[in-house]
């Protein structure tokens, strides 16, 4: 069909979708179509014909089969936290699949150590389902886990809670159920066999990996099974100050090699000043009860809470860079030993001991409001990232520092503020600059944060010149990281990917895409496929 469908075709398709699906599943009003043409950074995009909100795998499969049989592209959307055009239609003749109503926990199996959840479950829901079991998933969610979904994380890859020790979300997956382009439903891992539980990813070729990080280009996730591990018995917190990113990154790489940290991240002073997420920590009195409840006894918890409330975040601004670590061990003796070793590593890298308010508060309330998608004063925000081998850490941070030093005049001209965050994920060094600038507030910001939060900035005009400067800056940063051998997740239609693959690898990927999506209707343009 034509890339721009006629009004008659669109109306007819929506009618057929409504007849095939439960009431309330299909949205095609103007406001909804406009809303689903925006992500955190890119807007306005191409409006879809309609938005389909299935509540189960059967409805998801019916919608996809009906759309693709009529030549209509299908674009999956998770919790809406993407900034890489991942859920924005490339063509006008598309429907968006919003899977958030598919939010059931299908099974919690504490004997066989797995949990199966529908793709629309948030990470907060997954963790709530495991409360009281003494178990959790190895990777257990991003900071945006109150909104971010399991399916979205698997489609774009994701790291934070538990990731320094256990890697990205992909390493926690045992198998998935996915809807292919023809509307058929298939399951990977051991559950793809007759009469077998979803307890392992092994046993033949790893078909699960084919659908991870694909951004829906290969199929749309309906559910996933994740492995479970015992929740740690002893948890500790550490924070350190550094005068340079080189020193901080050196400490992070050394700590990652010990396999002693559960998660950790480093931030610069600009992040402390302007990140609404970091500034949230200064609201210590408001979370005193939650922090107190996380202590081993009522007395120790109250003491911890008072320290957080009094300390705030002011002390962070005294250091150019600060590193925040969570340590998980089997018992108190192991925890003491681990924290002593990590303190020694930080000291060797010229680190200074700091109050541990930041990691302590984040663990006490891991899935708070996604306030960080705007800056402290309502500035627009967008990040860029890549991961590198641990051994390349110093080379990468030095190149990054030199690059952004050259960008200072341009950023000042457009009022663009740069900040940086670093992490380790398994055996990888993760580098994420972020940019803040004054610009209009979008309906997505309002829906995600609430009208009360965005009201002071609702009348702020669009700043297209600064936004375009950020686009160019991100492209240049992506090129830099590619030249340094970096790898990016959340590829979607933003990060370099297809064009930098070796010819043989690209040919294999294109052949797989052709096999599972012969007409190229599953999120066209994602991964550079179907451009």
BAGU-776225 format. One record per residue (C-alpha): residue in three letters; residue number from 1; x, z, y. Coordinates in steps of 0.5 Angstrom, whole numbers. Layout:
<atoms>
<'Ala', NUM, <X, Z, Y>>
...
</atoms>
This chain:
<atoms>
<'Unk', 1, <0, 0, 0>>
<'Unk', 2, <2, 0, 7>>
<'Unk', 3, <6, 5, 10>>
<'Unk', 4, <1, 6, 15>>
<'Unk', 5, <-6, 7, 12>>
<'Unk', 6, <-12, 5, 15>>
<'Unk', 7, <-17, 10, 17>>
<'Unk', 8, <-22, 8, 12>>
<'Unk', 9, <-17, 8, 6>>
<'Unk', 10, <-15, 15, 9>>
<'Unk', 11, <-22, 17, 9>>
<'Unk', 12, <-23, 15, 2>>
<'Unk', 13, <-17, 18, -1>>
<'Unk', 14, <-19, 25, 2>>
<'Unk', 15, <-26, 24, -1>>
<'Unk', 16, <-23, 22, -8>>
<'Unk', 17, <-19, 28, -7>>
<'Unk', 18, <-25, 33, -6>>
<'Unk', 19, <-29, 30, -11>>
<'Unk', 20, <-23, 32, -16>>
<'Unk', 21, <-21, 38, -14>>
<'Unk', 22, <-24, 45, -13>>
<'Unk', 23, <-28, 46, -6>>
<'Unk', 24, <-23, 48, 0>>
<'Unk', 25, <-17, 45, -3>>
<'Unk', 26, <-16, 39, 2>>
<'Unk', 27, <-15, 39, 9>>
<'Unk', 28, <-15, 33, 13>>
<'Unk', 29, <-17, 36, 20>>
<'Unk', 30, <-13, 34, 26>>
<'Unk', 31, <-10, 41, 27>>
<'Unk', 32, <-8, 42, 20>>
<'Unk', 33, <-5, 35, 20>>
<'Unk', 34, <-1, 36, 27>>
<'Unk', 35, <1, 43, 24>>
<'Unk', 36, <4, 40, 18>>
<'Unk', 37, <8, 35, 21>>
<'Unk', 38, <13, 41, 24>>
<'Unk', 39, <19, 45, 21>>
<'Unk', 40, <23, 50, 24>>
<'Unk', 41, <27, 45, 28>>
<'Unk', 42, <24, 38, 27>>
<'Unk', 43, <18, 36, 31>>
<'Unk', 44, <14, 33, 32>>
<'Unk', 45, <14, 29, 25>>
<'Unk', 46, <10, 24, 22>>
<'Unk', 47, <3, 27, 20>>
<'Unk', 48, <0, 27, 13>>
<'Unk', 49, <-6, 24, 11>>
<'Unk', 50, <-8, 30, 8>>
<'Unk', 51, <-6, 37, 6>>
<'Unk', 52, <-7, 39, -1>>
<'Unk', 53, <-7, 47, -3>>
<'Unk', 54, <-8, 47, -10>>
<'Unk', 55, <-9, 54, -14>>
<'Unk', 56, <-7, 52, -21>>
<'Unk', 57, <-2, 47, -24>>
<'Unk', 58, <-8, 43, -27>>
<'Unk', 59, <-11, 42, -19>>
<'Unk', 60, <-3, 41, -17>>
<'Unk', 61, <-3, 35, -23>>
<'Unk', 62, <-9, 32, -21>>
<'Unk', 63, <-8, 31, -14>>
<'Unk', 64, <-1, 28, -15>>
<'Unk', 65, <-4, 24, -20>>
<'Unk', 66, <-9, 21, -16>>
<'Unk', 67, <-5, 20, -10>>
<'Unk', 68, <1, 17, -13>>
<'Unk', 69, <-4, 12, -17>>
<'Unk', 70, <-6, 10, -10>>
<'Unk', 71, <1, 9, -8>>
<'Unk', 72, <1, 15, -4>>
<'Unk', 73, <7, 19, -3>>
<'Unk', 74, <7, 27, -5>>
<'Unk', 75, <11, 32, 0>>
<'Unk', 76, <11, 39, -3>>
<'Unk', 77, <12, 45, 2>>
<'Unk', 78, <14, 52, 0>>
<'Unk', 79, <13, 58, 5>>
<'Unk', 80, <15, 53, 11>>
<'Unk', 81, <22, 56, 13>>
<'Unk', 82, <26, 50, 12>>
<'Unk', 83, <29, 46, 18>>
<'Unk', 84, <32, 40, 14>>
<'Unk', 85, <26, 36, 14>>
<'Unk', 86, <25, 38, 7>>
<'Unk', 87, <17, 38, 7>>
<'Unk', 88, <16, 33, 13>>
<'Unk', 89, <13, 26, 11>>
<'Unk', 90, <18, 20, 12>>
<'Unk', 91, <12, 16, 12>>
<'Unk', 92, <5, 16, 15>>
<'Unk', 93, <2, 14, 8>>
<'Unk', 94, <3, 21, 5>>
<'Unk', 95, <0, 28, 3>>
<'Unk', 96, <3, 34, 3>>
<'Unk', 97, <2, 39, -2>>
<'Unk', 98, <2, 47, 0>>
<'Unk', 99, <3, 51, -6>>
<'Unk', 100, <2, 58, -3>>
<'Unk', 101, <-5, 59, -7>>
<'Unk', 102, <-1, 58, -13>>
<'Unk', 103, <1, 65, -13>>
<'Unk', 104, <0, 69, -19>>
<'Unk', 105, <5, 73, -23>>
<'Unk', 106, <4, 70, -30>>
<'Unk', 107, <8, 74, -35>>
<'Unk', 108, <13, 80, -34>>
<'Unk', 109, <16, 81, -41>>
<'Unk', 110, <21, 87, -40>>
<'Unk', 111, <23, 87, -48>>
<'Unk', 112, <25, 80, -47>>
<'Unk', 113, <28, 81, -40>>
<'Unk', 114, <24, 75, -36>>
<'Unk', 115, <19, 74, -31>>
<'Unk', 116, <14, 68, -30>>
<'Unk', 117, <11, 66, -23>>
<'Unk', 118, <8, 61, -20>>
<'Unk', 119, <11, 57, -15>>
<'Unk', 120, <7, 59, -9>>
<'Unk', 121, <9, 67, -10>>
<'Unk', 122, <13, 70, -5>>
<'Unk', 123, <20, 74, -7>>
<'Unk', 124, <16, 80, -4>>
<'Unk', 125, <11, 79, -9>>
<'Unk', 126, <16, 78, -15>>
<'Unk', 127, <19, 84, -13>>
<'Unk', 128, <13, 88, -12>>
<'Unk', 129, <11, 86, -19>>
<'Unk', 130, <17, 89, -22>>
<'Unk', 131, <16, 95, -19>>
<'Unk', 132, <17, 101, -24>>
<'Unk', 133, <20, 97, -29>>
<'Unk', 134, <27, 99, -27>>
<'Unk', 135, <28, 91, -28>>
<'Unk', 136, <29, 86, -23>>
<'Unk', 137, <32, 78, -22>>
<'Unk', 138, <39, 78, -21>>
<'Unk', 139, <38, 74, -15>>
<'Unk', 140, <32, 77, -12>>
<'Unk', 141, <30, 74, -5>>
<'Unk', 142, <32, 71, 2>>
<'Unk', 143, <31, 75, 8>>
<'Unk', 144, <25, 71, 9>>
<'Unk', 145, <22, 73, 3>>
<'Unk', 146, <16, 75, 6>>
<'Unk', 147, <14, 68, 7>>
<'Unk', 148, <19, 64, 3>>
<'Unk', 149, <17, 62, -4>>
<'Unk', 150, <20, 62, -11>>
<'Unk', 151, <18, 54, -11>>
<'Unk', 152, <21, 53, -4>>
<'Unk', 153, <28, 57, -6>>
<'Unk', 154, <29, 53, -13>>
<'Unk', 155, <28, 46, -9>>
<'Unk', 156, <33, 48, -3>>
<'Unk', 157, <37, 53, -7>>
<'Unk', 158, <38, 60, -4>>
<'Unk', 159, <42, 66, -3>>
<'Unk', 160, <42, 73, 0>>
<'Unk', 161, <40, 79, -4>>
<'Unk', 162, <44, 80, -10>>
<'Unk', 163, <48, 73, -9>>
<'Unk', 164, <55, 76, -8>>
<'Unk', 165, <55, 78, -15>>
<'Unk', 166, <50, 74, -18>>
<'Unk', 167, <50, 67, -15>>
<'Unk', 168, <45, 63, -12>>
<'Unk', 169, <37, 63, -15>>
<'Unk', 170, <39, 57, -19>>
<'Unk', 171, <43, 62, -23>>
<'Unk', 172, <37, 66, -25>>
<'Unk', 173, <33, 61, -27>>
<'Unk', 174, <31, 60, -35>>
<'Unk', 175, <26, 54, -34>>
<'Unk', 176, <21, 51, -30>>
<'Unk', 177, <14, 48, -31>>
<'Unk', 178, <14, 42, -26>>
<'Unk', 179, <9, 36, -25>>
<'Unk', 180, <12, 29, -25>>
<'Unk', 181, <10, 23, -21>>
<'Unk', 182, <5, 21, -26>>
<'Unk', 183, <1, 27, -26>>
<'Unk', 184, <4, 30, -32>>
<'Unk', 185, <6, 37, -33>>
<'Unk', 186, <13, 38, -37>>
<'Unk', 187, <16, 45, -38>>
<'Unk', 188, <24, 46, -39>>
<'Unk', 189, <28, 51, -42>>
<'Unk', 190, <26, 54, -49>>
<'Unk', 191, <19, 54, -47>>
<'Unk', 192, <19, 46, -47>>
<'Unk', 193, <19, 47, -55>>
<'Unk', 194, <13, 48, -59>>
<'Unk', 195, <12, 56, -60>>
<'Unk', 196, <18, 58, -57>>
<'Unk', 197, <18, 64, -51>>
<'Unk', 198, <21, 62, -44>>
<'Unk', 199, <27, 66, -46>>
<'Unk', 200, <33, 62, -45>>
<'Unk', 201, <35, 56, -41>>
<'Unk', 202, <40, 53, -47>>
<'Unk', 203, <39, 49, -53>>
<'Unk', 204, <40, 42, -51>>
<'Unk', 205, <41, 38, -45>>
<'Unk', 206, <40, 43, -39>>
<'Unk', 207, <34, 39, -36>>
<'Unk', 208, <32, 45, -32>>
<'Unk', 209, <38, 44, -27>>
<'Unk', 210, <35, 37, -26>>
<'Unk', 211, <29, 40, -22>>
<'Unk', 212, <33, 45, -18>>
<'Unk', 213, <36, 43, -11>>
<'Unk', 214, <32, 37, -11>>
<'Unk', 215, <27, 38, -6>>
<'Unk', 216, <21, 35, -10>>
<'Unk', 217, <25, 29, -11>>
<'Unk', 218, <24, 29, -18>>
<'Unk', 219, <18, 33, -19>>
<'Unk', 220, <14, 39, -16>>
<'Unk', 221, <15, 46, -19>>
<'Unk', 222, <9, 49, -22>>
<'Unk', 223, <12, 56, -24>>
<'Unk', 224, <19, 58, -26>>
<'Unk', 225, <21, 63, -31>>
<'Unk', 226, <27, 68, -28>>
<'Unk', 227, <32, 72, -32>>
<'Unk', 228, <31, 80, -31>>
<'Unk', 229, <37, 85, -31>>
<'Unk', 230, <37, 93, -30>>
<'Unk', 231, <36, 95, -23>>
<'Unk', 232, <43, 99, -21>>
<'Unk', 233, <43, 106, -22>>
<'Unk', 234, <48, 107, -16>>
<'Unk', 235, <48, 104, -9>>
<'Unk', 236, <52, 104, -4>>
<'Unk', 237, <53, 101, 3>>
<'Unk', 238, <59, 99, 7>>
<'Unk', 239, <61, 96, 14>>
<'Unk', 240, <67, 94, 18>>
<'Unk', 241, <69, 92, 24>>
<'Unk', 242, <75, 86, 25>>
<'Unk', 243, <78, 83, 31>>
<'Unk', 244, <78, 76, 28>>
<'Unk', 245, <74, 72, 23>>
<'Unk', 246, <80, 70, 20>>
<'Unk', 247, <81, 77, 18>>
<'Unk', 248, <74, 78, 16>>
<'Unk', 249, <74, 72, 12>>
<'Unk', 250, <80, 74, 8>>
<'Unk', 251, <77, 81, 7>>
<'Unk', 252, <71, 78, 4>>
<'Unk', 253, <74, 73, -1>>
<'Unk', 254, <78, 79, -3>>
<'Unk', 255, <72, 83, -4>>
<'Unk', 256, <69, 77, -8>>
<'Unk', 257, <74, 76, -13>>
<'Unk', 258, <73, 84, -15>>
<'Unk', 259, <66, 82, -17>>
<'Unk', 260, <64, 89, -14>>
<'Unk', 261, <59, 87, -9>>
<'Unk', 262, <52, 86, -9>>
<'Unk', 263, <51, 82, -3>>
<'Unk', 264, <55, 82, 4>>
<'Unk', 265, <55, 78, 10>>
<'Unk', 266, <59, 78, 16>>
<'Unk', 267, <57, 76, 23>>
<'Unk', 268, <60, 76, 30>>
<'Unk', 269, <58, 79, 37>>
<'Unk', 270, <54, 73, 39>>
<'Unk', 271, <49, 74, 33>>
<'Unk', 272, <49, 82, 35>>
<'Unk', 273, <47, 80, 42>>
<'Unk', 274, <42, 75, 40>>
<'Unk', 275, <39, 75, 33>>
<'Unk', 276, <32, 78, 33>>
<'Unk', 277, <33, 80, 26>>
<'Unk', 278, <40, 84, 27>>
<'Unk', 279, <37, 87, 34>>
<'Unk', 280, <31, 90, 29>>
<'Unk', 281, <36, 95, 26>>
<'Unk', 282, <36, 98, 33>>
<'Unk', 283, <29, 100, 32>>
<'Unk', 284, <31, 106, 27>>
<'Unk', 285, <26, 111, 29>>
<'Unk', 286, <20, 106, 27>>
<'Unk', 287, <23, 105, 20>>
<'Unk', 288, <26, 113, 19>>
<'Unk', 289, <20, 114, 14>>
<'Unk', 290, <22, 108, 10>>
<'Unk', 291, <30, 110, 10>>
<'Unk', 292, <29, 117, 8>>
<'Unk', 293, <25, 115, 2>>
<'Unk', 294, <31, 111, 0>>
<'Unk', 295, <35, 117, -1>>
<'Unk', 296, <37, 120, -7>>
<'Unk', 297, <33, 127, -5>>
<'Unk', 298, <29, 128, 1>>
<'Unk', 299, <34, 132, 5>>
<'Unk', 300, <40, 126, 4>>
<'Unk', 301, <34, 121, 6>>
<'Unk', 302, <33, 124, 12>>
<'Unk', 303, <40, 125, 14>>
<'Unk', 304, <41, 118, 13>>
<'Unk', 305, <35, 116, 17>>
<'Unk', 306, <37, 120, 23>>
<'Unk', 307, <44, 117, 23>>
<'Unk', 308, <41, 110, 23>>
<'Unk', 309, <36, 112, 28>>
<'Unk', 310, <41, 115, 33>>
<'Unk', 311, <47, 110, 31>>
<'Unk', 312, <42, 104, 33>>
<'Unk', 313, <47, 97, 33>>
<'Unk', 314, <51, 99, 40>>
<'Unk', 315, <57, 100, 36>>
<'Unk', 316, <57, 93, 33>>
<'Unk', 317, <58, 90, 40>>
<'Unk', 318, <65, 94, 40>>
<'Unk', 319, <68, 89, 35>>
<'Unk', 320, <68, 81, 35>>
<'Unk', 321, <66, 81, 28>>
<'Unk', 322, <63, 86, 23>>
<'Unk', 323, <62, 86, 16>>
<'Unk', 324, <56, 89, 12>>
<'Unk', 325, <57, 90, 4>>
<'Unk', 326, <52, 93, -1>>
<'Unk', 327, <55, 96, -7>>
<'Unk', 328, <51, 97, -14>>
<'Unk', 329, <54, 100, -20>>
<'Unk', 330, <52, 103, -26>>
<'Unk', 331, <53, 111, -24>>
<'Unk', 332, <56, 115, -18>>
<'Unk', 333, <63, 115, -21>>
<'Unk', 334, <63, 107, -21>>
<'Unk', 335, <60, 107, -14>>
<'Unk', 336, <66, 112, -11>>
<'Unk', 337, <71, 108, -15>>
<'Unk', 338, <68, 101, -12>>
<'Unk', 339, <68, 103, -5>>
<'Unk', 340, <75, 106, -5>>
<'Unk', 341, <77, 100, -7>>
<'Unk', 342, <73, 96, -2>>
<'Unk', 343, <75, 100, 3>>
<'Unk', 344, <83, 99, 2>>
<'Unk', 345, <81, 91, 2>>
<'Unk', 346, <78, 92, 9>>
<'Unk', 347, <84, 96, 11>>
<'Unk', 348, <89, 91, 9>>
<'Unk', 349, <85, 86, 13>>
<'Unk', 350, <86, 90, 19>>
<'Unk', 351, <78, 92, 18>>
<'Unk', 352, <76, 99, 21>>
<'Unk', 353, <70, 103, 18>>
<'Unk', 354, <64, 103, 22>>
<'Unk', 355, <57, 106, 21>>
<'Unk', 356, <53, 103, 15>>
<'Unk', 357, <46, 102, 19>>
<'Unk', 358, <46, 95, 18>>
<'Unk', 359, <46, 94, 10>>
<'Unk', 360, <42, 101, 9>>
<'Unk', 361, <36, 98, 14>>
<'Unk', 362, <36, 92, 11>>
<'Unk', 363, <36, 94, 4>>
<'Unk', 364, <31, 99, 6>>
<'Unk', 365, <26, 94, 8>>
<'Unk', 366, <29, 87, 5>>
<'Unk', 367, <23, 83, 7>>
<'Unk', 368, <21, 84, 14>>
<'Unk', 369, <18, 79, 19>>
<'Unk', 370, <21, 73, 20>>
<'Unk', 371, <23, 75, 27>>
<'Unk', 372, <30, 71, 26>>
<'Unk', 373, <27, 64, 27>>
<'Unk', 374, <27, 65, 34>>
<'Unk', 375, <32, 69, 38>>
<'Unk', 376, <32, 76, 42>>
<'Unk', 377, <29, 73, 48>>
<'Unk', 378, <25, 67, 44>>
<'Unk', 379, <30, 62, 44>>
<'Unk', 380, <30, 57, 39>>
<'Unk', 381, <34, 58, 33>>
<'Unk', 382, <37, 53, 28>>
<'Unk', 383, <43, 54, 23>>
<'Unk', 384, <48, 49, 19>>
<'Unk', 385, <52, 51, 13>>
<'Unk', 386, <56, 49, 7>>
<'Unk', 387, <60, 53, 2>>
<'Unk', 388, <67, 52, 0>>
<'Unk', 389, <72, 55, -5>>
<'Unk', 390, <74, 62, -4>>
<'Unk', 391, <82, 59, -4>>
<'Unk', 392, <80, 55, 2>>
<'Unk', 393, <77, 60, 6>>
<'Unk', 394, <83, 61, 11>>
<'Unk', 395, <83, 53, 12>>
<'Unk', 396, <76, 53, 13>>
<'Unk', 397, <75, 58, 18>>
<'Unk', 398, <81, 56, 22>>
<'Unk', 399, <78, 49, 23>>
<'Unk', 400, <71, 52, 24>>
<'Unk', 401, <74, 56, 30>>
<'Unk', 402, <78, 50, 33>>
<'Unk', 403, <72, 45, 32>>
<'Unk', 404, <67, 50, 36>>
<'Unk', 405, <73, 51, 42>>
<'Unk', 406, <72, 44, 43>>
<'Unk', 407, <65, 44, 44>>
<'Unk', 408, <65, 50, 49>>
<'Unk', 409, <64, 45, 55>>
<'Unk', 410, <58, 41, 52>>
<'Unk', 411, <54, 47, 49>>
<'Unk', 412, <55, 51, 56>>
<'Unk', 413, <52, 45, 60>>
<'Unk', 414, <46, 45, 55>>
<'Unk', 415, <45, 53, 55>>
<'Unk', 416, <47, 53, 47>>
<'Unk', 417, <49, 59, 45>>
<'Unk', 418, <53, 59, 38>>
<'Unk', 419, <54, 65, 33>>
<'Unk', 420, <56, 65, 26>>
<'Unk', 421, <55, 68, 19>>
<'Unk', 422, <59, 69, 13>>
<'Unk', 423, <58, 71, 6>>
<'Unk', 424, <60, 70, -1>>
<'Unk', 425, <56, 67, -7>>
<'Unk', 426, <59, 68, -13>>
<'Unk', 427, <66, 65, -13>>
<'Unk', 428, <64, 61, -6>>
<'Unk', 429, <65, 62, 1>>
<'Unk', 430, <59, 61, 5>>
<'Unk', 431, <59, 59, 13>>
<'Unk', 432, <53, 59, 17>>
<'Unk', 433, <54, 57, 24>>
<'Unk', 434, <47, 58, 28>>
<'Unk', 435, <45, 55, 35>>
<'Unk', 436, <40, 58, 40>>
<'Unk', 437, <37, 55, 46>>
<'Unk', 438, <31, 55, 51>>
<'Unk', 439, <26, 50, 48>>
<'Unk', 440, <18, 50, 47>>
<'Unk', 441, <15, 54, 42>>
<'Unk', 442, <11, 51, 36>>
<'Unk', 443, <5, 52, 33>>
<'Unk', 444, <10, 54, 27>>
<'Unk', 445, <13, 59, 30>>
<'Unk', 446, <6, 62, 33>>
<'Unk', 447, <4, 62, 25>>
<'Unk', 448, <10, 65, 22>>
<'Unk', 449, <11, 70, 28>>
<'Unk', 450, <4, 72, 30>>
<'Unk', 451, <1, 70, 37>>
<'Unk', 452, <3, 77, 40>>
<'Unk', 453, <10, 76, 39>>
<'Unk', 454, <11, 69, 42>>
<'Unk', 455, <6, 70, 47>>
<'Unk', 456, <11, 71, 53>>
<'Unk', 457, <14, 64, 51>>
<'Unk', 458, <8, 60, 50>>
<'Unk', 459, <9, 56, 57>>
<'Unk', 460, <16, 55, 56>>
<'Unk', 461, <17, 47, 57>>
<'Unk', 462, <20, 43, 52>>
<'Unk', 463, <28, 42, 53>>
<'Unk', 464, <29, 35, 49>>
<'Unk', 465, <36, 34, 52>>
<'Unk', 466, <38, 41, 49>>
<'Unk', 467, <35, 40, 43>>
<'Unk', 468, <38, 33, 42>>
<'Unk', 469, <45, 36, 44>>
<'Unk', 470, <44, 41, 38>>
<'Unk', 471, <42, 35, 33>>
<'Unk', 472, <49, 32, 35>>
<'Unk', 473, <52, 38, 35>>
<'Unk', 474, <49, 39, 28>>
<'Unk', 475, <51, 32, 25>>
<'Unk', 476, <58, 33, 28>>
<'Unk', 477, <59, 40, 24>>
<'Unk', 478, <56, 37, 18>>
<'Unk', 479, <61, 32, 18>>
<'Unk', 480, <67, 37, 19>>
<'Unk', 481, <65, 41, 13>>
<'Unk', 482, <64, 35, 9>>
<'Unk', 483, <71, 33, 11>>
<'Unk', 484, <74, 40, 9>>
<'Unk', 485, <70, 39, 2>>
<'Unk', 486, <64, 43, 3>>
<'Unk', 487, <58, 43, 0>>
<'Unk', 488, <51, 44, 3>>
<'Unk', 489, <44, 46, 0>>
<'Unk', 490, <38, 45, 3>>
<'Unk', 491, <40, 37, 3>>
<'Unk', 492, <33, 35, 4>>
<'Unk', 493, <33, 29, 9>>
<'Unk', 494, <38, 33, 14>>
<'Unk', 495, <45, 34, 10>>
<'Unk', 496, <50, 28, 8>>
<'Unk', 497, <49, 27, 0>>
<'Unk', 498, <48, 21, -3>>
<'Unk', 499, <53, 17, 1>>
<'Unk', 500, <58, 22, 0>>
<'Unk', 501, <57, 22, -8>>
<'Unk', 502, <62, 18, -12>>
<'Unk', 503, <59, 11, -14>>
<'Unk', 504, <58, 13, -22>>
<'Unk', 505, <55, 20, -20>>
<'Unk', 506, <50, 16, -15>>
<'Unk', 507, <48, 11, -20>>
<'Unk', 508, <47, 16, -25>>
<'Unk', 509, <42, 20, -20>>
<'Unk', 510, <39, 14, -18>>
<'Unk', 511, <37, 12, -25>>
<'Unk', 512, <34, 19, -26>>
<'Unk', 513, <30, 18, -20>>
<'Unk', 514, <28, 12, -23>>
<'Unk', 515, <26, 14, -29>>
<'Unk', 516, <22, 20, -27>>
<'Unk', 517, <19, 17, -21>>
<'Unk', 518, <19, 9, -22>>
<'Unk', 519, <15, 8, -15>>
<'Unk', 520, <19, 13, -11>>
<'Unk', 521, <13, 17, -9>>
<'Unk', 522, <16, 24, -10>>
<'Unk', 523, <18, 26, -3>>
<'Unk', 524, <21, 19, -1>>
<'Unk', 525, <28, 20, 3>>
<'Unk', 526, <29, 27, 0>>
<'Unk', 527, <37, 27, -2>>
<'Unk', 528, <37, 20, 1>>
<'Unk', 529, <33, 17, -5>>
<'Unk', 530, <28, 12, -3>>
<'Unk', 531, <30, 11, 4>>
</atoms>
